[in-house]
């Protein structure tokens, strides 16, 4: 799995990735869940570390500046 490639996305998109796996879990889709859970938890750890280091805040600020024409 290459979930780490999604780590640079805005949190709204990260949520959608996690939500998709949640739906597969609820539907009891036959997947290698032991492996998937390890990757999902590792992915969440990356996101949490980014959030705590301020990377997401910086990204949000850049988007706001771009949308307003300042950046």
C-alpha positions as CSV (number, residue, x, y, z in Angstrom):
1,X,0.0,0.0,0.0
2,X,1.1,3.5,-0.7
3,X,-1.0,5.5,1.6
4,X,1.9,7.8,2.6
5,X,1.6,9.3,-0.9
6,X,-1.7,10.9,0.3
7,X,-0.2,12.4,3.4
8,X,0.5,15.7,1.7
9,X,-3.2,16.3,0.8
10,X,-5.4,18.7,2.7
11,X,-7.2,17.1,5.6
12,X,-10.5,17.1,3.8
13,X,-9.1,14.7,1.2
14,X,-7.3,12.6,3.8
15,X,-10.7,12.2,5.5
16,X,-12.2,10.9,2.3
17,X,-9.4,8.3,2.0
18,X,-10.1,7.1,5.5
19,X,-13.8,7.2,5.0
20,X,-13.5,5.0,1.9
21,X,-11.7,2.3,4.0
22,X,-14.4,2.7,6.7
23,X,-17.1,2.0,4.2
24,X,-15.3,-1.1,3.0
25,X,-14.9,-2.3,6.6
26,X,-18.7,-1.8,7.3
27,X,-19.6,-3.6,4.1
28,X,-17.4,-6.5,5.3
29,X,-15.4,-6.4,2.1
30,X,-13.0,-9.4,1.9
31,X,-9.5,-7.7,2.0
32,X,-6.3,-8.4,3.9
33,X,-7.5,-6.3,6.8
34,X,-4.6,-7.2,9.1
35,X,-2.2,-5.7,6.6
36,X,-4.5,-2.8,5.8
37,X,-4.9,-1.8,9.5
38,X,-1.2,-1.6,9.9
39,X,-0.9,0.7,6.9
40,X,-3.9,2.8,8.0
41,X,-2.5,3.3,11.5
42,X,0.9,4.2,10.1
43,X,-0.8,6.7,7.8
44,X,-2.7,8.3,10.6
45,X,0.5,8.6,12.6
46,X,2.1,10.5,9.7
47,X,-0.9,12.8,9.5
48,X,-0.9,13.5,13.3
49,X,2.8,14.3,13.2
50,X,2.3,16.7,10.3
51,X,-0.6,18.4,12.0
52,X,1.3,18.8,15.2
53,X,4.3,20.2,13.4
54,X,2.2,22.9,11.7
55,X,2.4,21.6,8.1
56,X,-1.4,21.6,7.7
57,X,-1.7,25.1,9.1
58,X,0.9,26.3,6.6
59,X,-0.9,24.6,3.7
60,X,-4.3,26.1,4.8
61,X,-2.7,29.6,4.9
62,X,-1.2,29.1,1.4
63,X,-4.6,28.0,0.1
64,X,-6.4,31.0,1.6
65,X,-3.7,33.4,0.3
66,X,-4.0,31.8,-3.2
67,X,-7.9,32.0,-3.1
68,X,-7.8,35.7,-2.2
69,X,-5.2,36.5,-4.8
70,X,-2.7,37.6,-2.2
71,X,-0.3,34.6,-2.7
